[in-house]
Every structure is written in C-alpha cells, then in structure tokens.
C-alpha cells in the first residue's frame, strides 16, 4: 500500500521541521503532526513543545499535499515563522 500525497507531505514537513530546529539550535521536547479528527478536520496540526511552552500551527490539506516532494513556498514561510517564535526561548535558556 502506498502513502497518499497528504501522508507523504506530513512526513516531509516533520523532517523539515526537525532539520530547521537543529539548524536554529532549538531542542524540542516534543513534536507532533496530527491530522483529521474533531479538532483538526481537513488540516494537519503541527505541535511543538520547547522549554515547556507548547504552540501549534494548522496547515490545510492542500498546503500539506504541496509538500509531498519539497517544503517550499508559503508553507515554508509559515513553518519558518512558527519555528522562529521559539528562538528567543532557546537563547534565553542557553540551549
């Protein structure tokens, strides 16, 4: 059974986020990428916890599917801004 474009996009986004966190020197306590269900119908919710602070970013199914091969464009900018909000926390804690 092969993965759908949505599932491949979620995997690509998760890998991209881990790479960007490493590049920024941010150590995440946890990272989740959930989709569907009552809380996030038609979306993927990326949830990060850094230094006991949790935040989430919702991406539409279309945005996730566009990342099947490469995280780029508007979705890349959204993820970059999302990760950027954790950078001040990491530098204050010396991580």
QUIDA-V702739 format. One record per helix or strand. SS is the DSSP state (H for helix, E for strand). FROM is the first residue (numbers start at 1). LEN is the number of residues. Records with the same first field share a line. If there is no record, write none. Layout:
# QUIDA-V702739
SS = FROM-LEN ; FROM-LEN
This chain:
# QUIDA-V702739
H = 5-20 ; 61-6 ; 73-21
E = 30-7 ; 40-11 ; 53-8
